[in-house]
Amino acid sequence: LGWAAWKTYLARPETDQHRTLAVGVLGIALISSRRPEEALPAIEVSLALTRRYSGDENAIIITLENRASCLDDLGRRDE
């Protein structure tokens, strides 16, 4: 489902909210599939886009929590 969402919205402009949400869904799906190495870049992109174009503090906090979970899965607890 994460890949399908990403493929659907990939062609949209970087500023499109659906594209940002889709990459976030992809990151969450990859974390849930125990693929943190692949999830981290998607989460980082989602975080950067949310900070740049949305500024929604709740969305930023949720994405930071997802990033922390991913880094924990990777054993990178100092980050």
All heavy atoms as a GROMACS GRO file, in nm:
protein
  617
    1LEU      N    1   0.083  -0.120   0.000
    1LEU     CA    2   0.000   0.000   0.000
    1LEU      C    3   0.087   0.126   0.000
    1LEU      O    4   0.056   0.222  -0.069
    1LEU     CB    5  -0.093  -0.002   0.121
    1LEU     CG    6  -0.193   0.114   0.130
    1LEU    CD1    7  -0.284   0.116   0.010
    1LEU    CD2    8  -0.270   0.106   0.258
    2GLY      N    9   0.197   0.123   0.074
    2GLY     CA   10   0.285   0.239   0.079
    2GLY      C   11   0.344   0.271  -0.057
    2GLY      O   12   0.349   0.387  -0.098
    3TRP      N   13   0.390   0.166  -0.127
    3TRP     CA   14   0.446   0.188  -0.261
    3TRP      C   15   0.341   0.238  -0.357
    3TRP      O   16   0.368   0.325  -0.442
    3TRP     CB   17   0.509   0.059  -0.315
    3TRP     CG   18   0.641   0.029  -0.254
    3TRP    CD1   19   0.671  -0.076  -0.171
    3TRP    CD2   20   0.762   0.103  -0.267
    3TRP    NE1   21   0.803  -0.070  -0.133
    3TRP    CE2   22   0.862   0.038  -0.190
    3TRP    CE3   23   0.798   0.219  -0.336
    3TRP    CZ2   24   0.992   0.084  -0.181
    3TRP    CZ3   25   0.928   0.265  -0.326
    3TRP    CH2   26   1.023   0.198  -0.250
    4ALA      N   27   0.219   0.187  -0.347
    4ALA     CA   28   0.112   0.231  -0.436
    4ALA      C   29   0.081   0.379  -0.414
    4ALA      O   30   0.063   0.454  -0.511
    4ALA     CB   31  -0.014   0.147  -0.413
    5ALA      N   32   0.076   0.421  -0.290
    5ALA     CA   33   0.051   0.562  -0.262
    5ALA      C   34   0.162   0.649  -0.318
    5ALA      O   35   0.138   0.753  -0.380
    5ALA     CB   36   0.038   0.585  -0.111
    6TRP      N   37   0.286   0.605  -0.299
    6TRP     CA   38   0.400   0.682  -0.347
    6TRP      C   39   0.398   0.693  -0.499
    6TRP      O   40   0.415   0.800  -0.556
    6TRP     CB   41   0.530   0.620  -0.298
    6TRP     CG   42   0.652   0.687  -0.352
    6TRP    CD1   43   0.750   0.629  -0.425
    6TRP    CD2   44   0.688   0.824  -0.339
    6TRP    NE1   45   0.846   0.722  -0.457
    6TRP    CE2   46   0.810   0.844  -0.405
    6TRP    CE3   47   0.630   0.935  -0.277
    6TRP    CZ2   48   0.875   0.966  -0.412
    6TRP    CZ3   49   0.694   1.058  -0.285
    6TRP    CH2   50   0.814   1.072  -0.350
    7LYS      N   51   0.374   0.582  -0.567
    7LYS     CA   52   0.370   0.583  -0.714
    7LYS      C   53   0.258   0.671  -0.766
    7LYS      O   54   0.272   0.737  -0.869
    7LYS     CB   55   0.356   0.441  -0.768
    7LYS     CG   56   0.483   0.360  -0.753
    7LYS     CD   57   0.463   0.220  -0.808
    7LYS     CE   58   0.589   0.137  -0.792
    7LYS     NZ   59   0.570   0.002  -0.847
    8THR      N   60   0.147   0.673  -0.696
    8THR     CA   61   0.033   0.755  -0.738
    8THR      C   62   0.065   0.903  -0.735
    8THR      O   63   0.027   0.978  -0.824
    8THR     CB   64  -0.089   0.726  -0.648
    8THR    OG1   65  -0.123   0.588  -0.661
    8THR    CG2   66  -0.208   0.811  -0.686
    9TYR      N   67   0.136   0.948  -0.634
    9TYR     CA   68   0.158   1.091  -0.614
    9TYR      C   69   0.298   1.139  -0.649
    9TYR      O   70   0.328   1.258  -0.637
    9TYR     CB   71   0.124   1.128  -0.469
    9TYR     CG   72  -0.021   1.106  -0.438
    9TYR    CD1   73  -0.061   1.002  -0.356
    9TYR    CD2   74  -0.119   1.186  -0.494
    9TYR    CE1   75  -0.196   0.980  -0.328
    9TYR    CE2   76  -0.253   1.165  -0.468
    9TYR     CZ   77  -0.291   1.062  -0.385
    9TYR     OH   78  -0.423   1.041  -0.360
   10LEU      N   79   0.384   1.050  -0.695
   10LEU     CA   80   0.522   1.085  -0.726
   10LEU      C   81   0.534   1.198  -0.829
   10LEU      O   82   0.620   1.285  -0.817
   10LEU     CB   83   0.596   0.961  -0.778
   10LEU     CG   84   0.739   0.981  -0.826
   10LEU    CD1   85   0.826   1.031  -0.712
   10LEU    CD2   86   0.793   0.850  -0.881
   11ALA      N   87   0.448   1.199  -0.927
   11ALA     CA   88   0.458   1.298  -1.035
   11ALA      C   89   0.408   1.436  -0.994
   11ALA      O   90   0.429   1.533  -1.067
   11ALA     CB   91   0.381   1.249  -1.156
   12ARG      N   92   0.345   1.446  -0.880
   12ARG     CA   93   0.295   1.576  -0.836
   12ARG      C   94   0.410   1.666  -0.790
   12ARG      O   95   0.517   1.618  -0.755
   12ARG     CB   96   0.194   1.558  -0.722
   12ARG     CG   97   0.066   1.492  -0.770
   12ARG     CD   98  -0.040   1.503  -0.665
   12ARG     NE   99  -0.163   1.441  -0.713
   12ARG     CZ  100  -0.278   1.460  -0.657
   12ARG    NH1  101  -0.290   1.538  -0.551
   12ARG    NH2  102  -0.386   1.401  -0.704
   13PRO      N  103   0.386   1.796  -0.785
   13PRO     CA  104   0.492   1.888  -0.741
   13PRO      C  105   0.533   1.861  -0.596
   13PRO      O  106   0.454   1.809  -0.515
   13PRO     CB  107   0.427   2.026  -0.751
   13PRO     CG  108   0.301   2.009  -0.825
   13PRO     CD  109   0.264   1.865  -0.823
   14GLU      N  110   0.655   1.897  -0.563
   14GLU     CA  111   0.708   1.877  -0.428
   14GLU      C  112   0.620   1.945  -0.323
   14GLU      O  113   0.614   1.900  -0.208
   14GLU     CB  114   0.850   1.933  -0.422
   14GLU     CG  115   0.922   1.903  -0.295
   14GLU     CD  116   1.065   1.953  -0.296
   14GLU    OE1  117   1.085   2.071  -0.261
   14GLU    OE2  118   1.154   1.876  -0.332
   15THR      N  119   0.554   2.051  -0.360
   15THR     CA  120   0.471   2.126  -0.266
   15THR      C  121   0.335   2.060  -0.240
   15THR      O  122   0.263   2.104  -0.150
   15THR     CB  123   0.446   2.268  -0.320
   15THR    OG1  124   0.386   2.259  -0.448
   15THR    CG2  125   0.575   2.346  -0.328
   16ASP      N  126   0.300   1.957  -0.314
   16ASP     CA  127   0.169   1.892  -0.301
   16ASP      C  128   0.162   1.812  -0.171
   16ASP      O  129   0.246   1.727  -0.143
   16ASP     CB  130   0.146   1.799  -0.420
   16ASP     CG  131   0.007   1.740  -0.420
   16ASP    OD1  132  -0.014   1.637  -0.353
   16ASP    OD2  133  -0.081   1.800  -0.484
   17GLN      N  134   0.060   1.841  -0.092
   17GLN     CA  135   0.043   1.775   0.039
   17GLN      C  136   0.026   1.624   0.024
   17GLN      O  137   0.076   1.547   0.106
   17GLN     CB  138  -0.076   1.835   0.113
   17GLN     CG  139  -0.098   1.772   0.249
   17GLN     CD  140  -0.219   1.829   0.320
   17GLN    OE1  141  -0.301   1.896   0.260
   17GLN    NE2  142  -0.231   1.800   0.447
   18HIS      N  143  -0.043   1.580  -0.080
   18HIS     CA  144  -0.064   1.437  -0.099
   18HIS      C  145   0.068   1.364  -0.124
   18HIS      O  146   0.086   1.251  -0.080
   18HIS     CB  147  -0.162   1.412  -0.213
   18HIS     CG  148  -0.300   1.457  -0.183
   18HIS    ND1  149  -0.348   1.578  -0.224
   18HIS    CD2  150  -0.398   1.398  -0.111
   18HIS    CE1  151  -0.472   1.592  -0.181
   18HIS    NE2  152  -0.505   1.484  -0.112
   19ARG      N  153   0.158   1.429  -0.194
   19ARG     CA  154   0.290   1.369  -0.217
   19ARG      C  155   0.364   1.352  -0.085
   19ARG      O  156   0.424   1.248  -0.058
   19ARG     CB  157   0.371   1.456  -0.313
   19ARG     CG  158   0.507   1.399  -0.341
   19ARG     CD  159   0.586   1.486  -0.436
   19ARG     NE  160   0.722   1.440  -0.441
   19ARG     CZ  161   0.802   1.456  -0.542
   19ARG    NH1  162   0.760   1.519  -0.650
   19ARG    NH2  163   0.925   1.412  -0.539
   20THR      N  164   0.361   1.454   0.000
   20THR     CA  165   0.426   1.447   0.130
   20THR      C  166   0.366   1.335   0.215
   20THR      O  167   0.438   1.257   0.277
   20THR     CB  168   0.414   1.582   0.204
   20THR    OG1  169   0.475   1.683   0.123
   20THR    CG2  170   0.482   1.578   0.339
   21LEU      N  171   0.234   1.328   0.216
   21LEU     CA  172   0.167   1.222   0.292
   21LEU      C  173   0.202   1.084   0.238
   21LEU      O  174   0.222   0.989   0.314
   21LEU     CB  175   0.016   1.243   0.291
   21LEU     CG  176  -0.034   1.366   0.366
   21LEU    CD1  177  -0.183   1.386   0.343
   21LEU    CD2  178  -0.004   1.355   0.514
   22ALA      N  179   0.210   1.072   0.106
   22ALA     CA  180   0.240   0.943   0.044
   22ALA      C  181   0.379   0.893   0.081
   22ALA      O  182   0.397   0.774   0.111
   22ALA     CB  183   0.225   0.952  -0.108
   23VAL      N  184   0.477   0.981   0.081
   23VAL     CA  185   0.612   0.937   0.118
   23VAL      C  186   0.617   0.901   0.267
   23VAL      O  187   0.688   0.809   0.307
   23VAL     CB  188   0.720   1.040   0.076
   23VAL    CG1  189   0.721   1.161   0.166
   23VAL    CG2  190   0.857   0.975   0.073
   24GLY      N  191   0.538   0.970   0.348
   24GLY     CA  192   0.528   0.935   0.489
   24GLY      C  193   0.465   0.798   0.509
   24GLY      O  194   0.512   0.718   0.591
   25VAL      N  195   0.360   0.770   0.434
   25VAL     CA  196   0.294   0.639   0.441
   25VAL      C  197   0.392   0.529   0.398
   25VAL      O  198   0.397   0.422   0.458
   25VAL     CB  199   0.166   0.637   0.353
   25VAL    CG1  200   0.114   0.496   0.334
   25VAL    CG2  201   0.059   0.725   0.415
   26LEU      N  202   0.469   0.558   0.295
   26LEU     CA  203   0.570   0.462   0.250
   26LEU      C  204   0.669   0.433   0.362
   26LEU      O  205   0.702   0.316   0.390
   26LEU     CB  206   0.642   0.513   0.126
   26LEU     CG  207   0.759   0.430   0.076
   26LEU    CD1  208   0.715   0.290   0.041
   26LEU    CD2  209   0.824   0.499  -0.043
   27GLY      N  210   0.718   0.537   0.428
   27GLY     CA  211   0.811   0.517   0.538
   27GLY      C  212   0.753   0.434   0.650
   27GLY      O  213   0.818   0.342   0.701
   28ILE      N  214   0.630   0.462   0.687
   28ILE     CA  215   0.563   0.386   0.793
   28ILE      C  216   0.545   0.240   0.752
   28ILE      O  217   0.565   0.149   0.831
   28ILE     CB  218   0.429   0.452   0.830
   28ILE    CG1  219   0.454   0.587   0.897
   28ILE    CG2  220   0.347   0.361   0.922
   28ILE    CD1  221   0.331   0.673   0.908
   29ALA      N  222   0.506   0.218   0.627
   29ALA     CA  223   0.488   0.081   0.578
   29ALA      C  224   0.619   0.004   0.582
   29ALA      O  225   0.621  -0.115   0.618
   29ALA     CB  226   0.432   0.084   0.436
   30LEU      N  227   0.728   0.070   0.546
   30LEU     CA  228   0.858   0.003   0.548
   30LEU      C  229   0.904  -0.027   0.691
   30LEU      O  230   0.962  -0.132   0.717
   30LEU     CB  231   0.962   0.088   0.474
   30LEU     CG  232   0.942   0.094   0.322
   30LEU    CD1  233   1.029   0.203   0.262
   30LEU    CD2  234   0.971  -0.041   0.258
   31ILE      N  235   0.875   0.064   0.784
   31ILE     CA  236   0.906   0.037   0.926
   31ILE      C  237   0.825  -0.084   0.973
   31ILE      O  238   0.878  -0.175   1.036
   31ILE     CB  239   0.876   0.158   1.016
   31ILE    CG1  240   0.976   0.270   0.992
   31ILE    CG2  241   0.880   0.118   1.163
   31ILE    CD1  242   0.941   0.398   1.064
   32SER      N  243   0.697  -0.085   0.939
   32SER     CA  244   0.609  -0.196   0.980
   32SER      C  245   0.652  -0.329   0.919
   32SER      O  246   0.628  -0.435   0.977
   32SER     CB  247   0.464  -0.167   0.939
   32SER     OG  248   0.418  -0.053   1.007
   33SER      N  249   0.717  -0.322   0.805
   33SER     CA  250   0.766  -0.443   0.737
   33SER      C  251   0.907  -0.480   0.783
   33SER      O  252   0.971  -0.566   0.722
   33SER     CB  253   0.767  -0.421   0.586
   33SER     OG  254   0.638  -0.397   0.538
   34ARG      N  255   0.954  -0.412   0.887
   34ARG     CA  256   1.087  -0.436   0.942
   34ARG      C  257   1.196  -0.413   0.838
   34ARG      O  258   1.289  -0.493   0.823
   34ARG     CB  259   1.096  -0.576   1.002
   34ARG     CG  260   0.995  -0.601   1.112
   34ARG     CD  261   1.037  -0.716   1.200
   34ARG     NE  262   0.937  -0.757   1.295
   34ARG     CZ  263   0.901  -0.689   1.404
   34ARG    NH1  264   0.953  -0.574   1.429
   34ARG    NH2  265   0.810  -0.737   1.487
   35ARG      N  266   1.183  -0.301   0.768
   35ARG     CA  267   1.281  -0.261   0.667
   35ARG      C  268   1.328  -0.118   0.696
   35ARG      O  269   1.310  -0.028   0.617
   35ARG     CB  270   1.219  -0.273   0.529
   35ARG     CG  271   1.185  -0.417   0.494
   35ARG     CD  272   1.091  -0.434   0.379
   35ARG     NE  273   1.138  -0.378   0.254
   35ARG     CZ  274   1.067  -0.379   0.143
   35ARG    NH1  275   0.948  -0.435   0.141
   35ARG    NH2  276   1.114  -0.325   0.033
   36PRO      N  277   1.389  -0.098   0.815
   36PRO     CA  278   1.424   0.038   0.856
   36PRO      C  279   1.528   0.104   0.767
   36PRO      O  280   1.528   0.227   0.754
   36PRO     CB  281   1.476   0.020   0.999
   36PRO     CG  282   1.521  -0.122   1.006
   36PRO     CD  283   1.428  -0.197   0.915
   37GLU      N  284   1.616   0.026   0.704
   37GLU     CA  285   1.718   0.086   0.616
   37GLU      C  286   1.651   0.158   0.499
   37GLU      O  287   1.698   0.262   0.454
   37GLU     CB  288   1.813  -0.021   0.559
   37GLU     CG  289   1.882  -0.104   0.662
   37GLU     CD  290   1.800  -0.224   0.709
   37GLU    OE1  291   1.698  -0.259   0.646
   37GLU    OE2  292   1.838  -0.282   0.812
   38GLU      N  293   1.543   0.100   0.450
   38GLU     CA  294   1.469   0.160   0.339
   38GLU      C  295   1.373   0.268   0.388
   38GLU      O  296   1.342   0.362   0.315
   38GLU     CB  297   1.391   0.053   0.263
   38GLU     CG  298   1.480  -0.051   0.196
   38GLU     CD  299   1.400  -0.165   0.141
   38GLU    OE1  300   1.330  -0.143   0.039
   38GLU    OE2  301   1.405  -0.275   0.200
   39ALA      N  302   1.326   0.253   0.509
   39ALA     CA  303   1.228   0.348   0.564
   39ALA      C  304   1.290   0.483   0.596
   39ALA      O  305   1.226   0.587   0.575
   39ALA     CB  306   1.164   0.290   0.690
   40LEU      N  307   1.413   0.483   0.646
   40LEU     CA  308   1.473   0.608   0.692
   40LEU      C  309   1.478   0.717   0.585
   40LEU      O  310   1.438   0.830   0.613
   40LEU     CB  311   1.612   0.582   0.751
   40LEU     CG  312   1.677   0.702   0.817
   40LEU    CD1  313   1.592   0.759   0.930
   40LEU    CD2  314   1.816   0.664   0.870
   41PRO      N  315   1.522   0.689   0.462
   41PRO     CA  316   1.522   0.796   0.362
   41PRO      C  317   1.382   0.852   0.334
   41PRO      O  318   1.365   0.973   0.316
   41PRO     CB  319   1.582   0.730   0.237
   41PRO     CG  320   1.659   0.614   0.288
   41PRO     CD  321   1.586   0.568   0.412
   42ALA      N  322   1.282   0.765   0.332
   42ALA     CA  323   1.144   0.812   0.307
   42ALA      C  324   1.098   0.902   0.421
   42ALA      O  325   1.036   1.006   0.398
   42ALA     CB  326   1.051   0.693   0.290
   43ILE      N  327   1.129   0.863   0.542
   43ILE     CA  328   1.089   0.943   0.659
   43ILE      C  329   1.162   1.077   0.659
   43ILE      O  330   1.102   1.181   0.691
   43ILE     CB  331   1.113   0.864   0.789
   43ILE    CG1  332   1.016   0.746   0.794
   43ILE    CG2  333   1.098   0.952   0.911
   43ILE    CD1  334   1.047   0.646   0.902
   44GLU      N  335   1.289   1.076   0.624
   44GLU     CA  336   1.366   1.200   0.618
   44GLU      C  337   1.307   1.297   0.515
   44GLU      O  338   1.298   1.417   0.539
   44GLU     CB  339   1.513   1.171   0.585
   44GLU     CG  340   1.588   1.095   0.692
   44GLU     CD  341   1.624   1.178   0.813
   44GLU    OE1  342   1.596   1.298   0.816
   44GLU    OE2  343   1.682   1.121   0.907
   45VAL      N  344   1.268   1.243   0.400
   45VAL     CA  345   1.205   1.326   0.296
   45VAL      C  346   1.073   1.381   0.346
   45VAL      O  347   1.043   1.500   0.331
   45VAL     CB  348   1.186   1.248   0.165
   45VAL    CG1  349   1.096   1.322   0.068
   45VAL    CG2  350   1.321   1.219   0.101
   46SER      N  351   0.993   1.296   0.408
   46SER     CA  352   0.864   1.340   0.462
   46SER      C  353   0.883   1.451   0.564
   46SER      O  354   0.810   1.551   0.563
   46SER     CB  355   0.792   1.221   0.526
   46SER     OG  356   0.671   1.261   0.583
   47LEU      N  357   0.981   1.436   0.650
   47LEU     CA  358   1.009   1.538   0.752
   47LEU      C  359   1.051   1.669   0.687
   47LEU      O  360   1.000   1.776   0.723
   47LEU     CB  361   1.117   1.489   0.849
   47LEU     CG  362   1.156   1.583   0.961
   47LEU    CD1  363   1.036   1.618   1.049
   47LEU    CD2  364   1.268   1.521   1.044
   48ALA      N  365   1.140   1.662   0.591
   48ALA     CA  366   1.188   1.784   0.525
   48ALA      C  367   1.075   1.855   0.452
   48ALA      O  368   1.061   1.978   0.460
   48ALA     CB  369   1.300   1.749   0.427
   49LEU      N  370   0.991   1.780   0.382
   49LEU     CA  371   0.881   1.842   0.308
   49LEU      C  372   0.778   1.902   0.403
   49LEU      O  373   0.725   2.010   0.378
   49LEU     CB  374   0.815   1.739   0.216
   49LEU     CG  375   0.899   1.691   0.098
   49LEU    CD1  376   0.826   1.578   0.024
   49LEU    CD2  377   0.931   1.806   0.002
   50THR      N  378   0.750   1.831   0.512
   50THR     CA  379   0.654   1.883   0.609
   50THR      C  380   0.705   2.012   0.672
   50THR      O  381   0.630   2.110   0.686
   50THR     CB  382   0.625   1.778   0.718
   50THR    OG1  383   0.576   1.660   0.655
   50THR    CG2  384   0.523   1.828   0.818
   51ARG      N  385   0.831   2.014   0.707
   51ARG     CA  386   0.888   2.136   0.766
   51ARG      C  387   0.888   2.251   0.665
   51ARG      O  388   0.858   2.364   0.698
   51ARG     CB  389   1.031   2.110   0.812
   51ARG     CG  390   1.040   2.036   0.941
   51ARG     CD  391   1.183   2.014   0.981
   51ARG     NE  392   1.192   1.967   1.119
   51ARG     CZ  393   1.295   1.903   1.168
   51ARG    NH1  394   1.400   1.875   1.092
   51ARG    NH2  395   1.296   1.864   1.293
   52ARG      N  396   0.921   2.221   0.542
   52ARG     CA  397   0.936   2.324   0.439
   52ARG      C  398   0.802   2.382   0.394
   52ARG      O  399   0.789   2.503   0.378
   52ARG     CB  400   1.011   2.267   0.319
   52ARG     CG  401   1.045   2.372   0.213
   52ARG     CD  402   1.128   2.314   0.100
   52ARG     NE  403   1.247   2.247   0.152
   52ARG     CZ  404   1.292   2.129   0.107
   52ARG    NH1  405   1.231   2.067   0.010
   52ARG    NH2  406   1.400   2.075   0.159
   53TYR      N  407   0.703   2.297   0.373
   53TYR     CA  408   0.581   2.343   0.308
   53TYR      C  409   0.458   2.347   0.398
   53TYR      O  410   0.362   2.415   0.367
   53TYR     CB  411   0.550   2.258   0.185
   53TYR     CG  412   0.660   2.266   0.082
   53TYR    CD1  413   0.734   2.154   0.050
   53TYR    CD2  414   0.690   2.386   0.020
   53TYR    CE1  415   0.836   2.162  -0.044
   53TYR    CE2  416   0.791   2.395  -0.073
   53TYR     CZ  417   0.864   2.282  -0.105
   53TYR     OH  418   0.964   2.290  -0.198
   54SER      N  419   0.459   2.274   0.506
   54SER     CA  420   0.341   2.270   0.591
   54SER      C  421   0.360   2.347   0.721
   54SER      O  422   0.279   2.430   0.757
   54SER     CB  423   0.304   2.124   0.622
   54SER     OG  424   0.207   2.118   0.723
   55GLY      N  425   0.465   2.312   0.792
   55GLY     CA  426   0.488   2.374   0.921
   55GLY      C  427   0.394   2.324   1.029
   55GLY      O  428   0.393   2.375   1.140
   56ASP      N  429   0.314   2.223   0.997
   56ASP     CA  430   0.219   2.166   1.093
   56ASP      C  431   0.298   2.097   1.205
   56ASP      O  432   0.360   1.993   1.184
   56ASP     CB  433   0.128   2.067   1.022
   56ASP     CG  434   0.027   2.000   1.114
   56ASP    OD1  435   0.040   2.009   1.238
   56ASP    OD2  436  -0.065   1.936   1.059
   57GLU      N  437   0.298   2.157   1.323
   57GLU     CA  438   0.377   2.106   1.434
   57GLU      C  439   0.341   1.963   1.472
   57GLU      O  440   0.429   1.883   1.505
   57GLU     CB  441   0.365   2.198   1.556
   57GLU     CG  442   0.432   2.333   1.538
   57GLU     CD  443   0.582   2.322   1.518
   57GLU    OE1  444   0.648   2.240   1.586
   57GLU    OE2  445   0.635   2.396   1.433
   58ASN      N  446   0.213   1.928   1.470
   58ASN     CA  447   0.172   1.792   1.504
   58ASN      C  448   0.228   1.693   1.404
   58ASN      O  449   0.277   1.586   1.442
   58ASN     CB  450   0.021   1.780   1.511
   58ASN     CG  451  -0.037   1.849   1.632
   58ASN    OD1  452   0.028   1.857   1.736
   58ASN    ND2  453  -0.158   1.897   1.620
   59ALA      N  454   0.222   1.725   1.275
   59ALA     CA  455   0.276   1.637   1.172
   59ALA      C  456   0.427   1.624   1.187
   59ALA      O  457   0.483   1.514   1.168
   59ALA     CB  458   0.239   1.690   1.033
   60ILE      N  459   0.494   1.732   1.222
   60ILE     CA  460   0.639   1.728   1.241
   60ILE      C  461   0.674   1.638   1.360
   60ILE      O  462   0.765   1.554   1.350
   60ILE     CB  463   0.695   1.870   1.261
   60ILE    CG1  464   0.685   1.948   1.128
   60ILE    CG2  465   0.840   1.866   1.310
   60ILE    CD1  466   0.715   2.096   1.140
   61ILE      N  467   0.601   1.651   1.469
   61ILE     CA  468   0.626   1.568   1.587
   61ILE      C  469   0.604   1.420   1.555
   61ILE      O  470   0.685   1.334   1.592
   61ILE     CB  471   0.539   1.613   1.705
   61ILE    CG1  472   0.589   1.748   1.755
   61ILE    CG2  473   0.540   1.510   1.818
   61ILE    CD1  474   0.496   1.817   1.853
   62ILE      N  475   0.496   1.388   1.486
   62ILE     CA  476   0.469   1.249   1.449
   62ILE      C  477   0.580   1.194   1.361
   62ILE      O  478   0.627   1.081   1.380
   62ILE     CB  479   0.332   1.238   1.381
   62ILE    CG1  480   0.221   1.262   1.483
   62ILE    CG2  481   0.314   1.101   1.314
   62ILE    CD1  482   0.084   1.283   1.422
   63THR      N  483   0.625   1.273   1.265
   63THR     CA  484   0.731   1.229   1.176
   63THR      C  485   0.863   1.212   1.251
   63THR      O  486   0.938   1.117   1.226
   63THR     CB  487   0.747   1.326   1.057
   63THR    OG1  488   0.620   1.345   0.996
   63THR    CG2  489   0.843   1.272   0.954
   64LEU      N  490   0.889   1.300   1.346
   64LEU     CA  491   1.009   1.285   1.429
   64LEU      C  492   1.002   1.157   1.513
   64LEU      O  493   1.103   1.088   1.533
   64LEU     CB  494   1.028   1.406   1.520
   64LEU     CG  495   1.080   1.532   1.451
   64LEU    CD1  496   1.069   1.652   1.545
   64LEU    CD2  497   1.223   1.513   1.403
   65GLU      N  498   0.883   1.124   1.562
   65GLU     CA  499   0.865   0.999   1.638
   65GLU      C  500   0.890   0.878   1.547
   65GLU      O  501   0.954   0.781   1.589
   65GLU     CB  502   0.725   0.992   1.697
   65GLU     CG  503   0.704   1.089   1.812
   65GLU     CD  504   0.560   1.094   1.859
   65GLU    OE1  505   0.470   1.038   1.792
   65GLU    OE2  506   0.537   1.156   1.964
   66ASN      N  507   0.841   0.885   1.424
   66ASN     CA  508   0.866   0.776   1.329
   66ASN      C  509   1.015   0.763   1.299
   66ASN      O  510   1.069   0.652   1.289
   66ASN     CB  511   0.788   0.798   1.200
   66ASN     CG  512   0.639   0.783   1.218
   66ASN    OD1  513   0.594   0.712   1.307
   66ASN    ND2  514   0.562   0.849   1.134
   67ARG      N  515   1.082   0.877   1.285
   67ARG     CA  516   1.226   0.877   1.260
   67ARG      C  517   1.300   0.815   1.378
   67ARG      O  518   1.392   0.734   1.361
   67ARG     CB  519   1.276   1.019   1.236
   67ARG     CG  520   1.423   1.028   1.206
   67ARG     CD  521   1.461   1.175   1.178
   67ARG     NE  522   1.602   1.188   1.150
   67ARG     CZ  523   1.696   1.209   1.242
   67ARG    NH1  524   1.663   1.222   1.369
   67ARG    NH2  525   1.822   1.218   1.207
   68ALA      N  526   1.261   0.851   1.500
   68ALA     CA  527   1.324   0.795   1.620
   68ALA      C  528   1.305   0.644   1.627
   68ALA      O  529   1.398   0.570   1.660
   68ALA     CB  530   1.268   0.862   1.744
   69SER      N  531   1.187   0.598   1.594
   69SER     CA  532   1.159   0.455   1.594
   69SER      C  533   1.247   0.383   1.492
   69SER      O  534   1.302   0.276   1.520
   69SER     CB  535   1.011   0.431   1.563
   69SER     OG  536   0.984   0.295   1.548
   70CYS      N  537   1.259   0.442   1.377
   70CYS     CA  538   1.341   0.384   1.272
   70CYS      C  539   1.488   0.379   1.313
   70CYS      O  540   1.555   0.276   1.296
   70CYS     CB  541   1.323   0.466   1.144
   70CYS     SG  542   1.399   0.393   1.000
   71LEU      N  543   1.539   0.488   1.367
   71LEU     CA  544   1.678   0.492   1.412
   71LEU      C  545   1.702   0.391   1.524
   71LEU      O  546   1.808   0.326   1.530
   71LEU     CB  547   1.716   0.633   1.458
   71LEU     CG  548   1.728   0.736   1.348
   71LEU    CD1  549   1.741   0.877   1.407
   71LEU    CD2  550   1.846   0.705   1.256
   72ASP      N  551   1.605   0.373   1.612
   72ASP     CA  552   1.615   0.274   1.718
   72ASP      C  553   1.625   0.134   1.657
   72ASP      O  554   1.708   0.053   1.699
   72ASP     CB  555   1.495   0.284   1.813
   72ASP     CG  556   1.506   0.190   1.930
   72ASP    OD1  557   1.606   0.200   2.004
   72ASP    OD2  558   1.415   0.107   1.947
   73ASP      N  559   1.542   0.106   1.558
   73ASP     CA  560   1.548  -0.023   1.491
   73ASP      C  561   1.683  -0.049   1.426
   73ASP      O  562   1.727  -0.162   1.412
   73ASP     CB  563   1.438  -0.034   1.384
   73ASP     CG  564   1.299  -0.047   1.443
   73ASP    OD1  565   1.286  -0.067   1.566
   73ASP    OD2  566   1.201  -0.033   1.366
   74LEU      N  567   1.748   0.057   1.384
   74LEU     CA  568   1.879   0.048   1.320
   74LEU      C  569   1.994   0.045   1.421
   74LEU      O  570   2.109   0.034   1.383
   74LEU     CB  571   1.900   0.165   1.222
   74LEU     CG  572   1.812   0.164   1.098
   74LEU    CD1  573   1.821   0.297   1.026
   74LEU    CD2  574   1.851   0.048   1.006
   75GLY      N  575   1.960   0.061   1.551
   75GLY     CA  576   2.062   0.062   1.654
   75GLY      C  577   2.137   0.194   1.663
   75GLY      O  578   2.242   0.203   1.725
   76ARG      N  579   2.079   0.298   1.604
   76ARG     CA  580   2.143   0.430   1.602
   76ARG      C  581   2.077   0.520   1.706
   76ARG      O  582   2.016   0.621   1.675
   76ARG     CB  583   2.133   0.490   1.462
   76ARG     CG  584   2.213   0.410   1.361
   76ARG     CD  585   2.182   0.442   1.217
   76ARG     NE  586   2.192   0.583   1.184
   76ARG     CZ  587   2.166   0.631   1.062
   76ARG    NH1  588   2.129   0.551   0.964
   76ARG    NH2  589   2.177   0.761   1.038
   77ARG      N  590   2.089   0.482   1.832
   77ARG     CA  591   2.018   0.551   1.940
   77ARG      C  592   2.076   0.687   1.976
   77ARG      O  593   2.010   0.767   2.039
   77ARG     CB  594   2.015   0.459   2.062
   77ARG     CG  595   1.926   0.339   2.036
   77ARG     CD  596   1.937   0.231   2.141
   77ARG     NE  597   1.857   0.116   2.105
   77ARG     CZ  598   1.900   0.016   2.029
   77ARG    NH1  599   2.025   0.016   1.983
   77ARG    NH2  600   1.822  -0.085   1.999
   78ASP      N  601   2.198   0.716   1.934
   78ASP     CA  602   2.259   0.846   1.965
   78ASP      C  603   2.207   0.957   1.876
   78ASP      O  604   2.228   1.074   1.904
   78ASP     CB  605   2.411   0.837   1.951
   78ASP     CG  606   2.473   0.747   2.056
   78ASP    OD1  607   2.409   0.727   2.161
   78ASP    OD2  608   2.584   0.697   2.034
   79GLU      N  609   2.142   0.921   1.768
   79GLU     CA  610   2.090   1.021   1.675
   79GLU      C  611   1.950   1.055   1.718
   79GLU      O  612   1.880   1.132   1.679
   79GLU     CB  613   2.093   0.968   1.533
   79GLU     CG  614   2.234   0.944   1.484
   79GLU     CD  615   2.238   0.885   1.346
   79GLU    OE1  616   2.178   0.944   1.254
   79GLU    OE2  617   2.300   0.780   1.329
   0.00000   0.00000   0.00000
